[in-house]
């Protein structure tokens, strides 16, 4: 078994187990037992060092396991979103923007914000011209999100 495969399985199992109520109860019991042993060990430095060392080691290891799980989950969600963009009328230029630099992503966000503002303005103008047709707040939000059909911004399908 490859190291990555083994680590993925371990990370997934530990992350799943750590999220259960039983794991929380177990940790609480460990703390209660440790606190109850305080008088026996006369609240010595060794007694304090035991819990400090244990919690530090567990925290250190859990950081890597949880980060691995989040990385895989994030990649899976991104792949699903990319597939949804690819098979719909949305702009394919959004596929892969998570790999851009922060400045490039901010440029995309600024273009989207400007397009959303134009869409809201257009919705308000249509509302004024056609007072018989009442736009709901939800409808205005949908209109604001239709910036994907803005070829002037390079977001055409």
OpenMM code with the backbone's topology and positions (N, CA, C; nanometers):
from openmm import Vec3, app, unit

residues = "UNK UNK UNK UNK UNK UNK UNK UNK UNK UNK UNK UNK UNK UNK UNK UNK UNK UNK UNK UNK UNK UNK UNK UNK UNK UNK UNK UNK UNK UNK UNK UNK UNK UNK UNK UNK UNK UNK UNK UNK UNK UNK UNK UNK UNK UNK UNK UNK UNK UNK UNK UNK UNK UNK UNK UNK UNK UNK UNK UNK UNK UNK UNK UNK UNK UNK UNK UNK UNK UNK UNK UNK UNK UNK UNK UNK UNK UNK UNK UNK UNK UNK UNK UNK UNK UNK UNK UNK UNK UNK UNK UNK UNK UNK UNK UNK UNK UNK UNK UNK UNK UNK UNK UNK UNK UNK UNK UNK UNK UNK UNK UNK UNK UNK UNK UNK UNK UNK UNK UNK UNK UNK UNK UNK UNK UNK UNK UNK UNK UNK UNK UNK UNK UNK UNK UNK UNK UNK UNK UNK UNK UNK UNK UNK UNK UNK UNK UNK UNK UNK UNK UNK UNK UNK UNK UNK UNK".split()
positions = [
    Vec3(0.0850, -0.1178, 0.0000),
    Vec3(0.0000, 0.0000, 0.0000),
    Vec3(0.0892, 0.1237, 0.0000),
    Vec3(0.0572, 0.2180, -0.0880),
    Vec3(0.1349, 0.3404, -0.0956),
    Vec3(0.1165, 0.4232, 0.0310),
    Vec3(0.2184, 0.5054, 0.0597),
    Vec3(0.2135, 0.5903, 0.1783),
    Vec3(0.0965, 0.6876, 0.1723),
    Vec3(0.0734, 0.7479, 0.0549),
    Vec3(-0.0373, 0.8433, 0.0423),
    Vec3(-0.1723, 0.7761, 0.0623),
    Vec3(-0.1871, 0.6569, 0.0080),
    Vec3(-0.3126, 0.5833, 0.0252),
    Vec3(-0.3343, 0.5491, 0.1720),
    Vec3(-0.2294, 0.5029, 0.2361),
    Vec3(-0.2392, 0.4686, 0.3787),
    Vec3(-0.2736, 0.5924, 0.4611),
    Vec3(-0.2021, 0.7031, 0.4343),
    Vec3(-0.2262, 0.8257, 0.5111),
    Vec3(-0.3683, 0.8774, 0.4885),
    Vec3(-0.4165, 0.8695, 0.3656),
    Vec3(-0.5521, 0.9139, 0.3357),
    Vec3(-0.6543, 0.8330, 0.4143),
    Vec3(-0.6358, 0.7024, 0.4185),
    Vec3(-0.7290, 0.6176, 0.4931),
    Vec3(-0.7232, 0.6475, 0.6424),
    Vec3(-0.6024, 0.6639, 0.6958),
    Vec3(-0.5874, 0.6950, 0.8386),
    Vec3(-0.6500, 0.8313, 0.8689),
    Vec3(-0.6205, 0.9305, 0.7860),
    Vec3(-0.6734, 1.0654, 0.8083),
    Vec3(-0.8254, 1.0658, 0.8031),
    Vec3(-0.8807, 0.9953, 0.7082),
    Vec3(-1.0261, 0.9892, 0.6955),
    Vec3(-1.0890, 0.9204, 0.8164),
    Vec3(-1.0301, 0.8102, 0.8605),
    Vec3(-1.0825, 0.7363, 0.9751),
    Vec3(-1.0734, 0.8182, 1.1029),
    Vec3(-0.9585, 0.8795, 1.1262),
    Vec3(-0.9394, 0.9580, 1.2483),
    Vec3(-1.0289, 1.0817, 1.2472),
    Vec3(-1.0382, 1.1503, 1.1336),
    Vec3(-1.1239, 1.2686, 1.1252),
    Vec3(-1.2692, 1.2316, 1.1504),
    Vec3(-1.3108, 1.1202, 1.0955),
    Vec3(-1.4486, 1.0749, 1.1160),
    Vec3(-1.4717, 1.0407, 1.2630),
    Vec3(-1.3774, 0.9695, 1.3232),
    Vec3(-1.3910, 0.9302, 1.4645),
    Vec3(-1.3858, 1.0512, 1.5566),
    Vec3(-1.3002, 1.1460, 1.5261),
    Vec3(-1.2848, 1.2639, 1.6119),
    Vec3(-1.4097, 1.3513, 1.6118),
    Vec3(-1.4917, 1.3389, 1.5098),
    Vec3(-1.6119, 1.4191, 1.5007),
    Vec3(-1.7317, 1.3621, 1.5746),
    Vec3(-1.7177, 1.2471, 1.6349),
    Vec3(-1.8287, 1.1842, 1.7067),
    Vec3(-1.8373, 1.2319, 1.8510),
    Vec3(-1.9562, 1.2242, 1.9049),
    Vec3(-1.9784, 1.2621, 2.0443),
    Vec3(-1.9000, 1.1713, 2.1388),
    Vec3(-1.8814, 1.0471, 2.1007),
    Vec3(-1.8075, 0.9529, 2.1852),
    Vec3(-1.6633, 1.0007, 2.2051),
    Vec3(-1.6027, 1.0558, 2.1012),
    Vec3(-1.4653, 1.1065, 2.1124),
    Vec3(-1.4603, 1.2243, 2.2095),
    Vec3(-1.5588, 1.3109, 2.2023),
    Vec3(-1.5639, 1.4249, 2.2938),
    Vec3(-1.5812, 1.3782, 2.4386),
    Vec3(-1.6701, 1.2834, 2.4583),
    Vec3(-1.6932, 1.2298, 2.5932),
    Vec3(-1.5666, 1.1627, 2.6458),
    Vec3(-1.4977, 1.0889, 2.5595),
    Vec3(-1.3727, 1.0234, 2.5994),
    Vec3(-1.2701, 1.1275, 2.6440),
    Vec3(-1.2560, 1.2352, 2.5678),
    Vec3(-1.1604, 1.3408, 2.6046),
    Vec3(-1.1989, 1.4057, 2.7381),
    Vec3(-1.3269, 1.4262, 2.7581),
    Vec3(-1.3721, 1.4826, 2.8858),
    Vec3(-1.3395, 1.3882, 3.0009),
    Vec3(-1.3581, 1.2590, 2.9803),
    Vec3(-1.3261, 1.1608, 3.0848),
    Vec3(-1.1767, 1.1585, 3.1164),
    Vec3(-1.0941, 1.1708, 3.0132),
    Vec3(-0.9488, 1.1753, 3.0356),
    Vec3(-0.9146, 1.2945, 3.1239),
    Vec3(-0.9744, 1.4082, 3.0981),
    Vec3(-0.9473, 1.5283, 3.1773),
    Vec3(-0.9960, 1.5104, 3.3209),
    Vec3(-1.1127, 1.4497, 3.3372),
    Vec3(-1.1652, 1.4267, 3.4723),
    Vec3(-1.0735, 1.3319, 3.5498),
    Vec3(-1.0294, 1.2253, 3.4853),
    Vec3(-0.9370, 1.1312, 3.5513),
    Vec3(-0.8060, 1.2016, 3.5858),
    Vec3(-0.7545, 1.2805, 3.4929),
    Vec3(-0.6306, 1.3541, 3.5189),
    Vec3(-0.6491, 1.4490, 3.6371),
    Vec3(-0.7596, 1.5217, 3.6401),
    Vec3(-0.7845, 1.6156, 3.7501),
    Vec3(-0.8016, 1.5416, 3.8822),
    Vec3(-0.8660, 1.4266, 3.8791),
    Vec3(-0.8857, 1.3488, 4.0012),
    Vec3(-0.7539, 1.2936, 4.0557),
    Vec3(-0.6582, 1.2724, 3.9664),
    Vec3(-0.5272, 1.2226, 4.0098),
    Vec3(-0.4383, 1.3337, 4.0656),
    Vec3(-0.4809, 1.4572, 4.0530),
    Vec3(-0.4030, 1.5707, 4.1023),
    Vec3(-0.3639, 1.5574, 4.2487),
    Vec3(-0.4579, 1.5302, 4.3395),
    Vec3(-0.4213, 1.5165, 4.4814),
    Vec3(-0.3261, 1.3983, 4.5077),
    Vec3(-0.3424, 1.2928, 4.4303),
    Vec3(-0.2546, 1.1758, 4.4487),
    Vec3(-0.1106, 1.2133, 4.4172),
    Vec3(-0.0907, 1.2892, 4.3114),
    Vec3(0.0439, 1.3305, 4.2710),
    Vec3(0.0818, 1.4668, 4.3286),
    Vec3(0.0002, 1.5178, 4.4209),
    Vec3(0.0235, 1.6434, 4.4907),
    Vec3(0.0387, 1.7613, 4.3926),
    Vec3(-0.0384, 1.7540, 4.2845),
    Vec3(-0.0401, 1.8596, 4.1816),
    Vec3(0.1016, 1.8992, 4.1399),
    Vec3(0.1847, 1.7988, 4.1232),
    Vec3(0.3268, 1.8213, 4.0920),
    Vec3(0.3448, 1.8703, 3.9482),
    Vec3(0.4675, 1.9109, 3.9187),
    Vec3(0.5018, 1.9532, 3.7832),
    Vec3(0.4878, 1.8372, 3.6850),
    Vec3(0.5214, 1.7185, 3.7291),
    Vec3(0.5093, 1.5996, 3.6436),
    Vec3(0.3628, 1.5756, 3.6079),
    Vec3(0.2738, 1.5928, 3.7043),
    Vec3(0.1304, 1.5755, 3.6817),
    Vec3(0.0818, 1.6757, 3.5769),
    Vec3(0.1260, 1.8003, 3.5844),
    Vec3(0.0872, 1.9027, 3.4881),
    Vec3(0.1504, 1.8771, 3.3511),
    Vec3(0.2768, 1.8314, 3.3545),
    Vec3(0.3478, 1.8041, 3.2301),
    Vec3(0.2814, 1.6908, 3.1519),
    Vec3(0.2233, 1.5962, 3.2206),
    Vec3(0.1570, 1.4836, 3.1555),
    Vec3(0.0431, 1.5314, 3.0656),
    Vec3(-0.0453, 1.6139, 3.1171),
    Vec3(-0.1585, 1.6612, 3.0366),
    Vec3(-0.1122, 1.7584, 2.9283),
    Vec3(-0.0146, 1.8429, 2.9601),
    Vec3(0.0368, 1.9379, 2.8599),
    Vec3(0.1004, 1.8654, 2.7423),
    Vec3(0.1810, 1.7653, 2.7720),
    Vec3(0.2467, 1.6893, 2.6657),
    Vec3(0.1450, 1.6120, 2.5834),
    Vec3(0.0526, 1.5462, 2.6514),
    Vec3(-0.0496, 1.4680, 2.5797),
    Vec3(-0.1331, 1.5532, 2.4863),
    Vec3(-0.1809, 1.6657, 2.5356),
    Vec3(-0.2651, 1.7509, 2.4517),
    Vec3(-0.1857, 1.8144, 2.3371),
    Vec3(-0.0598, 1.8457, 2.3617),
    Vec3(0.0236, 1.9031, 2.2554),
    Vec3(0.0453, 1.8024, 2.1434),
    Vec3(0.0732, 1.6795, 2.1785),
    Vec3(0.0960, 1.5759, 2.0768),
    Vec3(-0.0304, 1.5498, 1.9966),
    Vec3(-0.1430, 1.5363, 2.0657),
    Vec3(-0.2693, 1.5114, 1.9961),
    Vec3(-0.3031, 1.6276, 1.9037),
    Vec3(-0.2872, 1.7501, 1.9513),
    Vec3(-0.3160, 1.8680, 1.8691),
    Vec3(-0.2254, 1.8734, 1.7466),
    Vec3(-0.0980, 1.8475, 1.7669),
    Vec3(-0.0006, 1.8508, 1.6572),
    Vec3(-0.0387, 1.7507, 1.5477),
    Vec3(-0.0725, 1.6302, 1.5866),
    Vec3(-0.1081, 1.5272, 1.4884),
    Vec3(-0.2421, 1.5565, 1.4213),
    Vec3(-0.3370, 1.6057, 1.4984),
    Vec3(-0.4691, 1.6333, 1.4426),
    Vec3(-0.4656, 1.7448, 1.3392),
    Vec3(-0.3758, 1.8396, 1.3538),
    Vec3(-0.3638, 1.9475, 1.2546),
    Vec3(-0.3386, 1.8891, 1.1165),
    Vec3(-0.2461, 1.7943, 1.1067),
    Vec3(-0.2131, 1.7357, 0.9769),
    Vec3(-0.3253, 1.6471, 0.9239),
    Vec3(-0.3876, 1.5722, 1.0123),
    Vec3(-0.4959, 1.4853, 0.9680),
    Vec3(-0.6160, 1.5658, 0.9196),
    Vec3(-0.6519, 1.6681, 0.9928),
    Vec3(-0.7670, 1.7500, 0.9536),
    Vec3(-0.7362, 1.8299, 0.8282),
    Vec3(-0.6137, 1.8813, 0.8160),
    Vec3(-0.5767, 1.9565, 0.6952),
    Vec3(-0.5838, 1.8666, 0.5725),
    Vec3(-0.5387, 1.7428, 0.5848),
    Vec3(-0.5463, 1.6484, 0.4741),
    Vec3(-0.6911, 1.6255, 0.4329),
    Vec3(-0.7771, 1.6070, 0.5308),
    Vec3(-0.9183, 1.5841, 0.5024),
    Vec3(-0.9806, 1.7069, 0.4361),
    Vec3(-0.9501, 1.8252, 0.4862),
    Vec3(-1.0043, 1.9477, 0.4267),
    Vec3(-0.9517, 1.9694, 0.2855),
    Vec3(-0.8254, 1.9380, 0.2609),
    Vec3(-0.7700, 1.9523, 0.1261),
    Vec3(-0.8444, 1.8630, 0.0276),
    Vec3(-0.8682, 1.7384, 0.0668),
    Vec3(-0.9402, 1.6459, -0.0212),
    Vec3(-1.0839, 1.6915, -0.0423),
    Vec3(-1.1502, 1.7339, 0.0642),
    Vec3(-1.2875, 1.7814, 0.0514),
    Vec3(-1.2957, 1.9051, -0.0384),
    Vec3(-1.2027, 1.9983, -0.0190),
    Vec3(-1.2003, 2.1189, -0.1014),
    Vec3(-1.1775, 2.0870, -0.2480),
    Vec3(-1.0855, 1.9947, -0.2758),
    Vec3(-1.0580, 1.9561, -0.4148),
    Vec3(-1.1798, 1.8882, -0.4774),
    Vec3(-1.2486, 1.8042, -0.3996),
    Vec3(-1.3678, 1.7363, -0.4506),
    Vec3(-1.4784, 1.8366, -0.4803),
    Vec3(-1.5004, 1.9309, -0.3913),
    Vec3(-1.6032, 2.0329, -0.4130),
    Vec3(-1.5682, 2.1178, -0.5344),
    Vec3(-1.4407, 2.1541, -0.5476),
    Vec3(-1.3985, 2.2360, -0.6616),
    Vec3(-1.4206, 2.1606, -0.7922),
    Vec3(-1.3900, 2.0308, -0.7935),
    Vec3(-1.4118, 1.9509, -0.9143),
    Vec3(-1.5605, 1.9457, -0.9494),
    Vec3(-1.6452, 1.9328, -0.8490),
    Vec3(-1.7894, 1.9302, -0.8731),
    Vec3(-1.8385, 2.0639, -0.9265),
    Vec3(-1.7905, 2.1730, -0.8685),
    Vec3(-1.8296, 2.3058, -0.9173),
    Vec3(-1.7818, 2.3281, -1.0603),
    Vec3(-1.6580, 2.2870, -1.0894),
    Vec3(-1.6057, 2.3005, -1.2254),
    Vec3(-1.6924, 2.2229, -1.3241),
    Vec3(-1.7360, 2.1042, -1.2850),
    Vec3(-1.8209, 2.0235, -1.3731),
    Vec3(-1.9563, 2.0913, -1.3936),
    Vec3(-2.0130, 2.1494, -1.2892),
    Vec3(-2.1402, 2.2212, -1.3038),
    Vec3(-2.1250, 2.3413, -1.3969),
    Vec3(-2.0158, 2.4131, -1.3835),
    Vec3(-1.9911, 2.5270, -1.4727),
    Vec3(-1.9755, 2.4777, -1.6156),
    Vec3(-1.9037, 2.3673, -1.6327),
    Vec3(-1.8772, 2.3152, -1.7659),
    Vec3(-2.0041, 2.2719, -1.8382),
    Vec3(-2.1002, 2.2129, -1.7677),
    Vec3(-2.2183, 2.1577, -1.8335),
    Vec3(-2.3360, 2.2546, -1.8375),
    Vec3(-2.3212, 2.3742, -1.7809),
    Vec3(-2.4306, 2.4712, -1.7846),
    Vec3(-2.3936, 2.5860, -1.8772),
    Vec3(-2.4816, 2.6837, -1.8812),
    Vec3(-2.4578, 2.8006, -1.9661),
    Vec3(-2.3670, 2.9023, -1.8992),
    Vec3(-2.3145, 2.8686, -1.7831),
    Vec3(-2.2255, 2.9611, -1.7128),
    Vec3(-2.0950, 2.9771, -1.7900),
    Vec3(-2.0234, 3.0803, -1.7568),
    Vec3(-1.8981, 3.1100, -1.8257),
    Vec3(-1.7890, 3.0118, -1.7863),
    Vec3(-1.7304, 2.9467, -1.8856),
    Vec3(-1.6224, 2.8521, -1.8588),
    Vec3(-1.4949, 2.9213, -1.8110),
    Vec3(-1.4911, 3.0536, -1.8211),
    Vec3(-1.3714, 3.1244, -1.7754),
    Vec3(-1.3561, 3.1157, -1.6238),
    Vec3(-1.4613, 3.0735, -1.5521),
    Vec3(-1.4520, 3.0592, -1.4073),
    Vec3(-1.3865, 2.9276, -1.3663),
    Vec3(-1.3782, 2.8327, -1.4567),
    Vec3(-1.3174, 2.7044, -1.4227),
    Vec3(-1.1693, 2.7249, -1.3959),
    Vec3(-1.1251, 2.6796, -1.2808),
    Vec3(-0.9837, 2.6842, -1.2451),
    Vec3(-0.9361, 2.8142, -1.1836),
    Vec3(-1.0274, 2.9060, -1.1493),
    Vec3(-0.9800, 3.0332, -1.0944),
    Vec3(-0.9179, 3.0171, -0.9567),
    Vec3(-0.9392, 2.9023, -0.8923),
    Vec3(-0.8761, 2.8809, -0.7620),
    Vec3(-0.7245, 2.8685, -0.7739),
    Vec3(-0.6749, 2.8508, -0.8951),
    Vec3(-0.5306, 2.8393, -0.9162),
    Vec3(-0.4656, 2.9738, -0.9496),
    Vec3(-0.5460, 3.0789, -0.9608),
    Vec3(-0.4926, 3.2114, -0.9916),
    Vec3(-0.4315, 3.2748, -0.8676),
    Vec3(-0.3554, 3.3809, -0.8907),
    Vec3(-0.3003, 3.4549, -0.7778),
    Vec3(-0.4128, 3.5335, -0.7105),
    Vec3(-0.3849, 3.5849, -0.5928),
    Vec3(-0.4864, 3.6606, -0.5194),
    Vec3(-0.5281, 3.7848, -0.5971),
    Vec3(-0.4323, 3.8498, -0.6629),
    Vec3(-0.4640, 3.9699, -0.7413),
    Vec3(-0.5566, 3.9361, -0.8571),
    Vec3(-0.5296, 3.8253, -0.9261),
    Vec3(-0.6139, 3.7855, -1.0386),
    Vec3(-0.7552, 3.7496, -0.9937),
    Vec3(-0.7663, 3.6820, -0.8793),
    Vec3(-0.8980, 3.6493, -0.8252),
    Vec3(-0.9724, 3.7772, -0.7873),
    Vec3(-0.9016, 3.8736, -0.7292),
    Vec3(-0.9644, 4.0010, -0.6935),
    Vec3(-1.0134, 4.0758, -0.8177),
    Vec3(-0.9402, 4.0649, -0.9297),
    Vec3(-0.9850, 4.1258, -1.0550),
    Vec3(-1.1161, 4.0608, -1.1015),
    Vec3(-1.1227, 3.9281, -1.0930),
    Vec3(-1.2455, 3.8564, -1.1273),
    Vec3(-1.3608, 3.9036, -1.0399),
    Vec3(-1.3347, 3.9152, -0.9099),
    Vec3(-1.4392, 3.9568, -0.8162),
    Vec3(-1.4871, 4.0983, -0.8478),
    Vec3(-1.3944, 4.1863, -0.8826),
    Vec3(-1.4316, 4.3243, -0.9163),
    Vec3(-1.5189, 4.3270, -1.0422),
    Vec3(-1.4822, 4.2478, -1.1438),
    Vec3(-1.5635, 4.2399, -1.2655),
    Vec3(-1.7027, 4.1858, -1.2340),
    Vec3(-1.7087, 4.0849, -1.1497),
    Vec3(-1.8382, 4.0259, -1.1122),
    Vec3(-1.9234, 4.1259, -1.0364),
    Vec3(-1.8612, 4.2001, -0.9471),
    Vec3(-1.9342, 4.3000, -0.8686),
    Vec3(-1.9890, 4.4092, -0.9599),
    Vec3(-1.9074, 4.4522, -1.0549),
    Vec3(-1.9520, 4.5555, -1.1489),
    Vec3(-2.0668, 4.5032, -1.2354),
    Vec3(-2.0553, 4.3806, -1.2822),
    Vec3(-2.1614, 4.3222, -1.3640),
    Vec3(-2.2891, 4.3042, -1.2829),
    Vec3(-2.2749, 4.2646, -1.1565),
    Vec3(-2.3928, 4.2485, -1.0696),
    Vec3(-2.4593, 4.3842, -1.0480),
    Vec3(-2.3802, 4.4889, -1.0315),
    Vec3(-2.4360, 4.6232, -1.0157),
    Vec3(-2.5133, 4.6662, -1.1384),
    Vec3(-2.4596, 4.6358, -1.2565),
    Vec3(-2.5299, 4.6682, -1.3809),
    Vec3(-2.6607, 4.5903, -1.3910),
    Vec3(-2.6571, 4.4642, -1.3504),
    Vec3(-2.7781, 4.3813, -1.3568),
    Vec3(-2.8851, 4.4344, -1.2622),
    Vec3(-2.8447, 4.4788, -1.1450),
    Vec3(-2.9405, 4.5353, -1.0498),
    Vec3(-2.9979, 4.6639, -1.1064),
    Vec3(-2.9131, 4.7485, -1.1654),
    Vec3(-2.9608, 4.8730, -1.2254),
    Vec3(-3.0598, 4.8439, -1.3371),
    Vec3(-3.0296, 4.7457, -1.4186),
    Vec3(-3.1206, 4.7087, -1.5279),
    Vec3(-3.2522, 4.6570, -1.4718),
    Vec3(-3.2470, 4.5805, -1.3653),
    Vec3(-3.3697, 4.5282, -1.3036),
    Vec3(-3.4535, 4.6417, -1.2476),
    Vec3(-3.3882, 4.7382, -1.1875),
    Vec3(-3.4605, 4.8537, -1.1320),
    Vec3(-3.5239, 4.9340, -1.2452),
    Vec3(-3.4519, 4.9523, -1.3576),
    Vec3(-3.5070, 5.0262, -1.4717),
    Vec3(-3.6284, 4.9544, -1.5289),
    Vec3(-3.6189, 4.8210, -1.5409),
    Vec3(-3.7333, 4.7452, -1.5916),
    Vec3(-3.8517, 4.7580, -1.4966),
    Vec3(-3.8240, 4.7659, -1.3712),
    Vec3(-3.9276, 4.7773, -1.2695),
    Vec3(-3.9996, 4.9117, -1.2820),
    Vec3(-3.9232, 5.0172, -1.3104),
    Vec3(-3.9820, 5.1500, -1.3251),
    Vec3(-4.0651, 5.1572, -1.4530),
    Vec3(-4.0153, 5.0960, -1.5605),
    Vec3(-4.0867, 5.0992, -1.6878),
    Vec3(-4.2142, 5.0153, -1.6845),
    Vec3(-4.2123, 4.9076, -1.6102),
    Vec3(-4.3277, 4.8174, -1.6048),
    Vec3(-4.3762, 4.8085, -1.4606),
    Vec3(-4.4485, 4.9104, -1.4142),
    Vec3(-4.4932, 4.9079, -1.2754),
    Vec3(-4.5926, 4.7966, -1.2471),
    Vec3(-4.6607, 4.7440, -1.3496),
    Vec3(-4.7577, 4.6376, -1.3254),
    Vec3(-4.6876, 4.5082, -1.2832),
    Vec3(-4.5676, 4.4896, -1.3309),
    Vec3(-4.4931, 4.3684, -1.2952),
    Vec3(-4.4064, 4.4010, -1.1752),
    Vec3(-4.4364, 4.3399, -1.0637),
    Vec3(-4.3639, 4.3669, -0.9392),
    Vec3(-4.2516, 4.2656, -0.9232),
    Vec3(-4.1269, 4.3135, -0.9119),
    Vec3(-4.0134, 4.2256, -0.8891),
    Vec3(-3.9989, 4.1995, -0.7398),
    Vec3(-3.9832, 4.0768, -0.7069),
    Vec3(-3.9590, 4.0437, -0.5670),
    Vec3(-3.8112, 4.0593, -0.5370),
    Vec3(-3.7778, 4.0641, -0.4092),
    Vec3(-3.6375, 4.0758, -0.3680),
    Vec3(-3.5584, 3.9564, -0.4214),
    Vec3(-3.6184, 3.8375, -0.4168),
    Vec3(-3.5515, 3.7174, -0.4668),
    Vec3(-3.5235, 3.7317, -0.6161),
    Vec3(-3.6198, 3.7844, -0.6911),
    Vec3(-3.6027, 3.8029, -0.8338),
    Vec3(-3.4885, 3.9006, -0.8626),
    Vec3(-3.4809, 4.0088, -0.7857),
    Vec3(-3.3727, 4.1054, -0.8028),
    Vec3(-3.2377, 4.0393, -0.7772),
    Vec3(-3.2315, 3.9513, -0.6772),
    Vec3(-3.1060, 3.8814, -0.6492),
    Vec3(-3.0678, 3.7902, -0.7642),
    Vec3(-3.1668, 3.7232, -0.8232),
    Vec3(-3.1395, 3.6374, -0.9385),
    Vec3(-3.0902, 3.7227, -1.0541),
    Vec3(-3.1548, 3.8371, -1.0737),
    Vec3(-3.1106, 3.9273, -1.1789),
    Vec3(-2.9678, 3.9751, -1.1548),
    Vec3(-2.9361, 4.0028, -1.0299),
    Vec3(-2.8025, 4.0514, -0.9970),
    Vec3(-2.6979, 3.9447, -1.0238),
    Vec3(-2.7356, 3.8188, -1.0119),
    Vec3(-2.6395, 3.7110, -1.0330),
    Vec3(-2.6262, 3.6727, -1.1792),
    Vec3(-2.7045, 3.7367, -1.2694),
    Vec3(-2.6985, 3.7009, -1.4103),
    Vec3(-2.5822, 3.7686, -1.4816),
    Vec3(-2.4813, 3.8077, -1.4080),
    Vec3(-2.3638, 3.8713, -1.4676),
    Vec3(-2.2861, 3.7756, -1.5562),
    Vec3(-2.3173, 3.6447, -1.5479),
    Vec3(-2.2460, 3.5488, -1.6314),
    Vec3(-2.2782, 3.5695, -1.7791),
    Vec3(-2.3898, 3.6375, -1.8086),
    Vec3(-2.4254, 3.6648, -1.9470),
    Vec3(-2.3836, 3.8065, -1.9850),
    Vec3(-2.2642, 3.8453, -1.9433),
    Vec3(-2.2144, 3.9804, -1.9706),
    Vec3(-2.0935, 3.9703, -2.0631),
    Vec3(-2.1164, 3.9586, -2.1960),
    Vec3(-2.0028, 3.9420, -2.2872),
    Vec3(-1.9075, 4.0612, -2.2874),
    Vec3(-1.9568, 4.1787, -2.2512),
    Vec3(-1.8682, 4.2953, -2.2470),
    Vec3(-1.7601, 4.2813, -2.1393),
    Vec3(-1.7836, 4.1931, -2.0443),
    Vec3(-1.6830, 4.1681, -1.9396),
    Vec3(-1.6035, 4.0427, -1.9668),
    Vec3(-1.6335, 3.9758, -2.0777),
    Vec3(-1.5614, 3.8525, -2.1101),
    Vec3(-1.6178, 3.7320, -2.0377),
    Vec3(-1.7436, 3.7389, -1.9920),
    Vec3(-1.8045, 3.6289, -1.9179),
    Vec3(-1.9165, 3.5618, -1.9966),
    Vec3(-1.9088, 3.5616, -2.1280),
    Vec3(-2.0167, 3.5010, -2.2045),
    Vec3(-1.9996, 3.3491, -2.2071),
    Vec3(-2.1111, 3.2822, -2.2235),
    Vec3(-2.1093, 3.1344, -2.2217),
    Vec3(-2.0490, 3.0796, -2.3484),
] * unit.nanometer
topology = app.Topology()
chain = topology.addChain("A")
for resn in residues:
    res = topology.addResidue(resn, chain)
    for name in ("N", "CA", "C"):
        topology.addAtom(name, app.Element.getBySymbol(name[0]), res)
